[in-house]
Amino acid sequence: MDLTIDTARPVAPLEHFWQSTGFTPAALLLDDDMQQQLEYLGSVPFGGVTHVRIHYLLELVRGSNLYDEHPDIDWSLLDEGLDALQREGLKPFFELMGNPGGYFDNFEDDQQAQAWRRFVRMLAQHCIDRYGREEVRSWYFETWNEPDVGWWKQSNRAFLIYYDACANGLRDVDDQIRFGGPGTARHMSEQMLGLLRHLDSGTDYFTGGKPKVDFISVHEKGAESSPEDLNPDMRGVVEREAALIEHIRKMHPSLADVPIMNNECDPQVGWSATHSWRGQPYYAGLVARTLNDHQRRLTDDLGARYVLLGNDNGFLGFWGQRTHLARFGSDNHRRYRRFEQVKKPVHNVMTMLTLLGDQRLSVSGEPAVYADLGIIATRRGDEQVAVLVYHSRDQIMSSGSEPVRLSIENVPFDDASIVHYRIDEQHANPYRLWTGVQRPFPHHVTPEQAELFSRMRREQELASLDGPRPAQVQNGRLELSFDLPLPGVSLILLTRKPSTAPGPVKGLRSRRYHGCTGQSQLMLRWQDEGSRALHTYEVMWSPDQTQPPQRINEPDLLCTAFLHVAGDVRGVYRVRAVDQWGRAGEMSAPIEVA
């Protein structure tokens, strides 16, 4: 692949519309291991994971007398779950799904319809009172999950009344809260077509006017649920979404400008079914290719207002399950359990993607949509050029390598650093250490198995293939050549030297966890320093305030979380940022762990 990138020719803004994940059930928010996963998700820099879409959040609500004008509602468990998200800088994608108190079984009953609208109104007001109006406006609210495949137990008419009750309950409090649906799983199902007809030419059950909608959501996936490793059909996903967009424009032109999203764009149905590629670089490459295909086919070709693309992969599970992390330990859902978690390549690709710029650049020689080799070339002002190249195929048993030659022209700075990040079989892939070794067990971990966890954590961070080093820019031009394995993802980051070193790290905090190895565990979290010239965070430890601190994170860190696992984690901790020129920022305020 021979590519020429002209940094002086931005072609369009790049909205980072892929910063989402999801899971079920909501009760997991109350457990230690999910809260640790939220710390990892929230640590992806620059909001690389922002929205978390959660089924059955309303099952955390306790209520009675819900048919009364002033029902009794206990929000405490929901508050605890939403607080866990907010603490990590994450935002709920709030499905209005659940049946508090068991009161709602037929929305065709006017008493139930009115009570649900009142309940949603109270929910919206409670969230605004607790988290603030502007914050709640940044969330998404959505209908019941997949009403066309059995999650919804009532009639189609009841679903439309329920939809109107949700929309009006939210807008009773704030008409800028975003709400939509239907999140259907079957292509062009009757529930989708029925809602489109309702939104276009139907009548709002409560107001008699036109129903309101802020987005239309679907769940198009790459392969059906199967115990076999079926090849995902991600091109089919995009084309089915394109067919829906074209149907809306033809049959319901009044809805043509409504934003659209696929918030469960998973390669394969069934999060818990075991498919080994989910723990390997194959999944990371698939995510990169799929979002670029969406951008080019739906946004560029069709001009669609595409606002969110999410993988429903925030579950707790093992290597082969649809998760960000591989989790080891007991399976019972309770707090304070013993577990270990290791990042997968699909988590690291979210860090890669968040490093892209906000303007897409002109690329000569760019492959066609759906090609195995693809590129996303971007720029962020006069400060940075970021080029992501992926090698991915809708065929699980694929291998090989292709040469890539990049010519980057009109580079807007001379004093640049270059770093090449890579996800492939040998980089940012802890699964390769797991293959062929004796498996750890949750309640009996040998010293050798404990060392395996340590080695996997050393391999779990996004890895540099080359650099950072001075870039050889001559007359505004930079030439690069490398081989890209299949599957594999590369990110080339070209950064202008800032005038000052990074700023001080703020917000350092800690939390203890119980692992399986008998060692102590301390999760350290801090605020994103904000520099896009960052090389690493250095986590520093000393036994007390009188002794000089030493760095304890062996791999470089772009994310703002580090799990310190040791025989004893007592001591004084600090964190500082180091840029690509080796300049260290001011240490954070120390925290002392007794």
C-alpha positions as MATLAB code, in Angstrom:
seq = 'MDLTIDTARPVAPLEHFWQSTGFTPAALLLDDDMQQQLEYLGSVPFGGVTHVRIHYLLELVRGSNLYDEHPDIDWSLLDEGLDALQREGLKPFFELMGNPGGYFDNFEDDQQAQAWRRFVRMLAQHCIDRYGREEVRSWYFETWNEPDVGWWKQSNRAFLIYYDACANGLRDVDDQIRFGGPGTARHMSEQMLGLLRHLDSGTDYFTGGKPKVDFISVHEKGAESSPEDLNPDMRGVVEREAALIEHIRKMHPSLADVPIMNNECDPQVGWSATHSWRGQPYYAGLVARTLNDHQRRLTDDLGARYVLLGNDNGFLGFWGQRTHLARFGSDNHRRYRRFEQVKKPVHNVMTMLTLLGDQRLSVSGEPAVYADLGIIATRRGDEQVAVLVYHSRDQIMSSGSEPVRLSIENVPFDDASIVHYRIDEQHANPYRLWTGVQRPFPHHVTPEQAELFSRMRREQELASLDGPRPAQVQNGRLELSFDLPLPGVSLILLTRKPSTAPGPVKGLRSRRYHGCTGQSQLMLRWQDEGSRALHTYEVMWSPDQTQPPQRINEPDLLCTAFLHVAGDVRGVYRVRAVDQWGRAGEMSAPIEVA';
ca = [
       0.000    0.000    0.000;
       1.548    3.269   -1.173;
      -0.153    6.250    0.433;
       0.409    9.988    0.241;
      -1.103   12.128    2.990;
      -1.423   15.874    2.492;
      -1.653   17.491    5.919;
      -2.540   20.827    4.269;
      -5.765   19.330    2.865;
      -8.286   18.513    5.580;
     -11.354   16.978    3.957;
     -13.820   16.883    6.861;
     -14.077   17.025   10.642;
     -13.626   13.709   12.441;
     -16.123   13.154   15.214;
     -14.959   10.437   17.611;
     -18.301    8.636   17.410;
     -17.025    5.241   18.629;
     -16.370    6.049   22.312;
     -18.898    3.636   23.792;
     -19.310    0.226   25.392;
     -22.045   -1.596   27.293;
     -23.025   -4.543   29.487;
     -25.757   -6.200   31.545;
     -27.042   -6.432   34.255;
     -26.881   -3.080   36.019;
     -26.387   -4.796   39.386;
     -22.760   -5.419   38.354;
     -22.113   -1.710   38.980;
     -22.233   -2.500   42.697;
     -19.471   -5.139   42.550;
     -15.753   -4.634   43.055;
     -14.620   -6.233   39.808;
     -16.943   -4.111   37.649;
     -15.838   -1.010   39.498;
     -12.220   -1.906   38.747;
     -13.156   -2.339   35.083;
     -14.790    1.098   35.165;
     -11.483    2.476   36.444;
      -9.727    0.987   33.417;
     -12.420    2.268   31.030;
     -12.318    5.747   32.513;
      -8.520    5.803   32.325;
      -8.471    5.774   28.507;
      -7.208    9.302   27.737;
      -9.291   12.107   26.222;
     -12.579   10.327   26.904;
     -11.659    7.404   24.658;
     -14.469    5.498   26.354;
     -17.236    7.930   27.294;
     -20.681    6.303   27.286;
     -21.521    3.002   28.959;
     -24.825    1.494   27.851;
     -26.323   -0.635   30.622;
     -29.362   -2.927   30.551;
     -31.880   -2.931   33.404;
     -30.674    0.157   35.263;
     -34.211    0.621   36.542;
     -34.004   -2.732   38.331;
     -31.811   -0.861   40.826;
     -34.811    1.299   41.751;
     -37.152    0.279   44.564;
     -40.655    1.747   44.552;
     -44.161    1.405   45.894;
     -47.486    3.125   45.278;
     -46.290    3.961   41.763;
     -49.831    4.585   40.553;
     -50.189    7.441   43.058;
     -49.399   11.068   42.313;
     -46.621   10.964   44.920;
     -45.126    7.436   44.857;
     -42.489    6.204   47.283;
     -39.215    5.659   45.427;
     -35.835    4.557   46.749;
     -33.080    5.675   44.354;
     -30.146    4.644   46.575;
     -28.888    1.616   44.592;
     -29.255    3.465   41.289;
     -27.341    6.388   42.797;
     -24.574    4.035   43.903;
     -24.298    2.589   40.395;
     -24.376    5.958   38.621;
     -21.890    7.373   41.137;
     -19.479    4.572   40.170;
     -19.674    5.755   36.541;
     -19.377    9.426   37.412;
     -16.355    8.801   39.624;
     -14.473    7.518   36.545;
     -15.623   10.295   34.215;
     -18.027    7.948   32.389;
     -21.557    8.753   31.258;
     -24.543    6.393   31.271;
     -26.279    5.474   28.072;
     -29.473    5.046   30.058;
     -31.905    2.412   28.818;
     -35.318    3.017   30.384;
     -35.607   -0.713   30.967;
     -36.972   -2.426   34.040;
     -40.093   -2.734   36.154;
     -39.670   -1.128   39.588;
     -42.082   -2.655   42.037;
     -43.541   -4.932   39.345;
     -46.287   -2.395   38.594;
     -45.995   -2.217   34.812;
     -47.261   -5.063   32.644;
     -49.611   -3.358   30.165;
     -48.960    0.147   28.902;
     -52.238    0.050   26.985;
     -53.777    0.625   30.416;
     -53.940    4.417   30.758;
     -53.236    4.299   34.499;
     -49.951    2.480   33.831;
     -49.028    4.782   30.953;
     -49.572    7.889   33.078;
     -47.695    6.338   35.994;
     -44.702    5.492   33.779;
     -44.526    9.038   32.416;
     -44.609   10.326   36.001;
     -41.913    7.839   37.054;
     -39.614    8.866   34.159;
     -40.227   12.529   35.035;
     -39.184   11.852   38.628;
     -36.128    9.910   37.426;
     -34.995   12.782   35.198;
     -35.481   15.344   37.956;
     -33.626   13.161   40.451;
     -30.648   12.776   38.080;
     -30.521   16.521   37.412;
     -30.693   17.298   41.130;
     -27.849   14.863   41.831;
     -25.547   15.346   38.814;
     -26.507   18.692   37.291;
     -28.539   19.689   34.251;
     -25.634   20.031   31.811;
     -24.261   16.640   32.797;
     -27.589   14.858   32.254;
     -27.956   16.585   28.885;
     -24.696   14.881   27.867;
     -26.186   11.414   28.523;
     -28.323    9.387   26.145;
     -31.672    7.881   27.162;
     -33.092    5.011   25.120;
     -36.055    2.653   24.950;
     -36.227   -0.928   26.153;
     -33.426   -3.063   24.706;
     -34.220   -5.101   21.555;
     -38.013   -5.148   21.782;
     -38.140   -7.373   18.679;
     -36.357  -10.437   20.112;
     -38.203  -11.153   23.337;
     -36.927   -8.558   25.803;
     -40.243   -6.725   25.425;
     -43.219   -8.779   26.657;
     -46.110   -6.482   25.726;
     -47.883   -5.581   22.472;
     -46.495   -3.367   19.707;
     -49.091   -0.723   20.541;
     -48.039   -0.821   24.186;
     -44.463   -0.222   23.072;
     -45.450    2.973   21.224;
     -47.374    4.240   24.265;
     -44.364    3.376   26.434;
     -42.158    5.306   23.972;
     -44.336    8.400   24.253;
     -44.425    8.093   28.052;
     -40.611    8.023   28.164;
     -40.228   10.951   25.756;
     -42.750   13.120   27.580;
     -41.510   12.206   31.051;
     -37.997   13.371   30.132;
     -39.183   16.514   28.376;
     -41.450   17.433   31.271;
     -38.178   18.159   33.060;
     -35.840   19.286   30.241;
     -36.537   19.280   26.502;
     -32.809   19.060   25.783;
     -32.392   15.570   27.273;
     -31.622   13.190   24.397;
     -34.003   10.266   23.863;
     -34.509    7.742   21.075;
     -34.739    4.082   20.085;
     -35.832    1.421   19.375;
     -32.494   -0.497   19.582;
     -33.901   -3.373   17.530;
     -31.867   -6.469   16.697;
     -33.659   -7.762   13.591;
     -33.115   -5.928   10.321;
     -36.210   -3.882    9.396;
     -38.278   -5.648   12.048;
     -41.900   -4.672   12.617;
     -40.949   -2.886   15.843;
     -38.504   -0.680   13.922;
     -40.886   -0.024   11.040;
     -43.763    0.598   13.444;
     -41.808    3.185   15.424;
     -40.744    4.935   12.203;
     -44.380    5.173   11.101;
     -45.348    6.459   14.545;
     -42.621    9.123   14.522;
     -43.411   10.204   10.969;
     -47.202   10.232   10.805;
     -48.451    9.026   14.190;
     -49.899   10.896   17.162;
     -48.286   11.254   20.567;
     -50.453    9.360   23.076;
     -50.226   12.161   25.648;
     -50.109   15.395   23.658;
     -51.956   14.564   20.460;
     -49.105   16.151   18.546;
     -46.149   14.746   16.629;
     -43.976   12.321   18.612;
     -40.433   13.472   19.321;
     -37.146   11.688   18.664;
     -33.484   12.659   19.016;
     -31.882    9.558   17.437;
     -32.737    6.241   15.824;
     -30.811    3.237   17.137;
     -30.269   -0.260   15.756;
     -28.296   -3.381   16.691;
     -26.761   -4.765   13.531;
     -24.147   -7.450   14.225;
     -21.670   -9.444   12.199;
     -22.694  -13.050   12.900;
     -25.444  -14.941   14.691;
     -24.895  -16.565   18.058;
     -23.108  -19.875   17.629;
     -20.744  -22.147   19.545;
     -18.609  -22.146   16.391;
     -16.152  -19.469   15.265;
     -18.248  -18.073   12.436;
     -16.548  -15.437   10.277;
     -18.043  -12.019   11.081;
     -19.681  -10.170    8.194;
     -18.927   -6.560    9.129;
     -19.509   -5.344    5.578;
     -23.031   -6.744    5.913;
     -23.486   -4.711    9.096;
     -22.707   -1.457    7.307;
     -24.816   -2.298    4.262;
     -27.851   -3.176    6.393;
     -27.495    0.167    8.143;
     -27.239    1.850    4.745;
     -30.446    0.083    3.671;
     -32.226    1.435    6.771;
     -31.007    4.970    6.043;
     -32.242    4.732    2.462;
     -35.590    3.291    3.619;
     -36.077    6.221    6.007;
     -35.278    8.746    3.295;
     -37.680    7.123    0.844;
     -40.577    6.232    3.134;
     -40.223    8.774    5.963;
     -38.444   11.881    4.589;
     -39.422   13.907    7.660;
     -36.998   11.695    9.625;
     -34.145   11.889    7.110;
     -32.066   14.237    9.273;
     -32.540   12.368   12.552;
     -29.165   11.096   13.831;
     -28.601    7.356   13.614;
     -26.480    4.963   15.649;
     -25.605    1.301   16.076;
     -24.969    0.934   19.783;
     -24.434   -2.839   19.696;
     -22.218   -3.266   16.642;
     -20.710   -6.552   17.740;
     -18.896   -8.980   15.412;
     -20.855  -11.877   16.891;
     -24.079  -12.221   18.855;
     -23.772  -13.689   22.345;
     -21.333  -11.993   24.702;
     -20.650  -15.102   26.792;
     -20.095  -17.608   23.969;
     -16.395  -18.456   23.807;
     -14.515  -17.388   20.671;
     -10.759  -17.188   21.139;
     -10.296  -14.331   18.624;
     -12.018  -11.997   21.090;
      -8.887  -12.054   23.258;
      -6.490  -11.464   20.359;
      -5.461   -8.653   17.973;
      -8.074   -9.832   15.454;
     -10.814   -8.102   17.464;
      -8.838   -4.837   17.695;
      -8.327   -4.750   13.924;
     -12.000   -5.468   13.344;
     -13.038   -2.497   15.495;
     -10.723   -0.115   13.607;
     -11.859   -1.314   10.190;
     -15.551   -1.276   11.054;
     -15.575    2.298   12.280;
     -13.685    3.482    9.194;
     -16.130    1.617    6.935;
     -18.999    3.326    8.752;
     -17.348    6.713    8.311;
     -16.707    6.294    4.608;
     -19.865    4.442    3.558;
     -22.496    6.089    5.743;
     -21.117    9.549    6.491;
     -19.099   10.249    3.331;
     -21.159    8.406    0.707;
     -24.666    8.797    2.136;
     -24.230   11.968    4.200;
     -25.848   10.324    7.223;
     -25.756   11.975   10.643;
     -23.997    9.077   12.320;
     -23.459    9.876   16.004;
     -22.475    6.682   17.849;
     -20.989    3.269   17.109;
     -20.645    1.012   20.130;
     -19.500   -2.509   20.888;
     -21.474   -4.133   23.682;
     -18.282   -5.477   25.237;
     -18.164   -4.079   28.765;
     -19.079   -7.417   30.371;
     -17.015   -9.332   32.921;
     -15.620  -12.461   31.285;
     -12.714  -14.552   30.094;
     -10.432  -14.325   27.044;
     -12.975  -15.674   24.585;
     -15.911  -13.634   25.806;
     -16.929  -10.210   24.541;
     -15.103   -8.047   27.077;
     -12.434   -5.351   27.380;
     -10.576   -7.307   30.040;
      -9.915  -10.953   30.732;
     -11.180  -11.688   34.228;
      -9.950  -14.519   36.437;
     -11.579  -15.504   39.717;
     -14.865  -16.572   41.264;
     -18.038  -16.105   39.220;
     -20.574  -15.385   41.943;
     -21.851  -11.814   41.814;
     -20.990  -10.223   45.147;
     -18.721   -7.538   46.505;
     -15.219   -8.035   47.837;
     -14.486  -11.119   45.764;
     -11.003  -12.138   44.682;
     -10.159  -11.630   41.027;
      -7.487  -10.638   38.531;
      -8.109   -8.627   35.336;
      -5.864   -8.190   32.285;
      -6.379   -5.784   29.372;
      -7.119   -7.253   25.949;
      -5.991   -5.822   22.587;
      -9.548   -4.600   21.929;
      -9.187   -2.336   24.963;
      -5.863   -0.978   23.734;
      -7.315   -0.068   20.339;
      -9.605    2.385   22.139;
      -6.487    4.188   23.361;
      -5.085    4.206   19.824;
      -8.302    5.626   18.410;
      -8.573    8.405   20.971;
      -5.158    9.698   19.826;
      -6.559   10.518   16.382;
      -7.080   14.171   15.496;
     -10.261   16.130   14.857;
      -9.725   16.722   11.119;
      -9.492   14.003    8.459;
      -6.842   14.477    5.801;
      -6.682   13.851    2.071;
      -5.047   10.497    1.221;
      -3.900    9.579   -2.282;
      -3.908    5.847   -2.953;
      -6.484    5.133   -0.246;
      -7.977    1.642   -0.655;
     -11.660    1.170   -1.412;
     -14.234    0.853    1.354;
     -14.214   -2.644    2.896;
     -10.602   -3.347    1.852;
      -8.448   -5.392    4.245;
      -5.875   -2.607    4.468;
      -7.184    0.786    5.474;
      -6.126    4.163    6.795;
      -7.483    7.017    8.893;
      -5.244   10.077    8.482;
      -5.908   13.022   10.803;
      -4.591   16.327   12.051;
      -5.139   18.356   15.201;
      -4.376   21.996   14.485;
      -0.687   22.726   14.030;
       0.262   20.466   16.918;
      -0.117   16.869   15.749;
      -0.634   14.506   12.831;
      -1.981   11.019   13.657;
      -2.254    8.238   11.071;
      -3.904    4.924   11.882;
      -3.359    1.985    9.505;
      -5.112   -1.351   10.010;
      -4.893   -4.799    8.436;
      -8.095   -6.704    9.107;
     -10.265   -9.261    7.342;
     -13.660  -10.872    7.926;
     -11.912  -14.220    8.169;
     -10.803  -15.503   11.533;
      -8.055  -17.812   10.287;
      -6.036  -15.156    8.470;
      -2.354  -14.343    8.527;
       0.349  -12.725    6.468;
       1.895   -9.289    6.184;
       1.782   -6.363    3.761;
       4.313   -3.584    3.171;
       3.054   -0.058    3.838;
       4.757    3.051    2.473;
       3.619    6.433    3.773;
       4.536    9.826    2.416;
       3.346   12.623    4.710;
       3.488   15.991    2.954;
       3.230   19.604    4.161;
       4.028   18.663    7.748;
       3.272   21.913    9.629;
       6.250   21.713   12.015;
       9.953   20.807   11.886;
      10.820   20.134   15.522;
       8.690   17.007   15.624;
       8.804   13.746   17.528;
       7.538   10.519   15.995;
       6.260    7.419   17.750;
       4.830    4.278   16.155;
       2.352    2.318   18.305;
       1.410   -1.219   17.318;
      -1.125   -3.918   18.190;
      -0.325   -7.309   16.676;
       0.631  -10.818   17.752;
       3.822   -9.588   19.440;
       2.698   -6.192   20.762;
       0.026   -5.227   23.317;
      -1.167   -8.836   23.282;
      -0.974  -10.540   26.689;
      -2.999  -13.473   25.348;
       0.125  -14.848   23.671;
       1.619  -15.434   27.141;
      -1.469  -17.361   28.198;
      -1.306  -19.817   25.309;
       0.197  -23.151   26.259;
       0.673  -22.500   29.977;
      -0.925  -24.151   32.986;
      -4.139  -22.316   33.757;
      -4.462  -20.429   37.049;
      -7.401  -21.371   39.235;
      -9.310  -18.774   41.244;
      -8.677  -20.164   44.734;
      -5.308  -21.886   44.386;
      -2.663  -19.873   42.557;
       0.946  -21.038   42.637;
       3.897  -18.613   42.648;
       4.525  -19.528   39.008;
       0.952  -18.640   38.113;
       1.209  -15.373   40.037;
       4.275  -14.529   37.948;
       2.224  -15.205   34.805;
      -0.259  -12.516   35.843;
       2.655  -10.138   36.405;
       4.069  -10.877   32.932;
       0.672  -10.412   31.286;
       0.246   -7.028   32.965;
       3.636   -5.979   31.630;
       2.353   -6.823   28.133;
      -1.122   -5.317   28.470;
      -0.345   -1.654   27.732;
      -0.258   -0.030   24.307;
       3.271   -0.682   23.029;
       5.665    1.438   20.980;
       7.169   -0.305   17.976;
       9.477    2.663   17.366;
      10.158    5.899   19.186;
       9.563    8.384   20.442;
      12.463    9.866   18.515;
      13.140   12.964   16.371;
      11.228   12.819   13.097;
      13.215   13.146    9.882;
      11.083   15.866    8.279;
      12.755   17.393    5.219;
      11.142   20.259    3.356;
       7.862   19.472    5.047;
       7.925   15.812    3.966;
       8.297   12.583    5.926;
       8.715    9.097    4.408;
       7.940    5.926    6.355;
       7.912    2.236    5.486;
       6.884   -0.749    7.581;
       5.282   -4.166    7.342;
       1.844   -4.563    8.885;
       0.823   -8.085    9.951;
      -2.657   -9.523    9.509;
      -4.264   -8.850   11.914;
      -2.552   -5.667   13.051;
      -3.104   -1.976   13.788;
      -0.460    0.773   13.659;
      -0.702    4.369   14.821;
       1.884    6.893   13.653;
       1.943    9.957   15.895;
       3.835   13.025   14.684;
       3.938   15.715   17.370;
       5.196   19.281   17.511;
       7.433   20.007   20.511;
       5.495   22.019   23.096;
       7.156   25.075   24.546;
       6.915   23.728   28.096;
       7.090   20.423   29.953;
       3.858   18.670   30.958;
       1.806   20.121   33.766;
       1.398   18.611   37.222;
      -0.689   15.475   37.640;
      -3.782   16.059   39.745;
      -6.423   14.018   41.478;
      -4.319   11.029   42.528;
      -6.351    8.515   44.539;
      -6.154    4.836   45.454;
      -8.303    1.815   46.210;
      -7.422   -1.649   47.492;
      -8.593   -4.849   45.796;
      -8.393   -8.544   46.659;
      -6.533  -10.601   44.059;
      -6.129  -14.348   43.607;
      -2.359  -14.467   44.120;
      -2.111  -13.655   47.816;
      -0.369  -10.351   47.017;
      -1.715   -6.934   47.930;
      -3.342   -4.868   45.166;
      -3.690   -1.096   44.992;
      -5.348    0.650   42.055;
      -3.995    4.152   41.488;
      -6.077    6.617   39.444;
      -5.418   10.201   38.486;
      -6.761   12.871   36.168;
      -5.703   13.070   32.533;
      -2.891   15.627   32.345;
      -4.196   16.736   28.949;
      -0.956   16.759   26.955;
      -1.059   15.129   23.521;
       2.743   15.073   23.569;
       2.766   12.570   26.421;
       5.191    9.643   26.360;
       4.318    8.069   29.694;
       3.106    8.560   33.198;
       5.600    7.522   35.840;
       4.127    6.006   38.997;
       6.554    6.655   41.842;
       6.733    4.896   45.219;
       8.787    5.253   48.357;
       8.419    3.489   51.705;
       7.974    6.853   53.485;
       8.192   10.609   52.949;
      11.913   10.769   53.813;
      13.188    8.481   51.047;
      13.453    9.297   47.333;
      10.681    7.835   45.145;
      11.340    5.182   42.527;
       9.343    4.379   39.393;
       7.295    1.179   39.786;
       5.446    0.922   36.446;
       7.606   -1.111   34.087;
       5.566   -0.530   30.924;
       4.946    3.021   29.732;
       1.452    4.282   30.490;
      -0.752    6.505   28.347;
      -3.805    5.656   30.453;
      -4.449    7.122   33.883;
      -4.677    3.915   35.916;
      -2.067    1.578   37.338;
      -2.608   -1.514   39.473;
       0.271   -1.989   41.887;
       0.557   -5.655   42.854;
       3.149   -6.472   45.500;
       3.700   -8.256   48.763;
       3.176   -4.962   50.541;
       1.661   -1.837   48.958;
       2.100    0.422   51.966;
       4.050    3.580   51.300;
       3.943    6.959   49.564;
       2.776    7.277   45.946;
       3.169   10.079   43.425;
       2.650   10.327   39.652;
       4.221   12.590   37.053;
       3.873   12.991   33.280;
       6.848   12.714   30.903;
       6.633   13.992   27.335;
       8.166   12.564   24.161;
      11.310   14.660   24.665;
      11.921   13.234   28.144;
      10.767   16.343   30.008;
       9.062   15.465   33.288;
       6.245   17.490   34.771;
       5.694   18.305   38.395;
       4.918   15.415   40.728;
       1.373   14.979   41.938;
       0.592   15.624   45.559;
       1.610   12.468   47.446;
      -0.826   10.005   48.929;
       0.233    7.748   51.767;
      -1.157    4.226   52.027;
      -0.967    2.634   55.457;
];
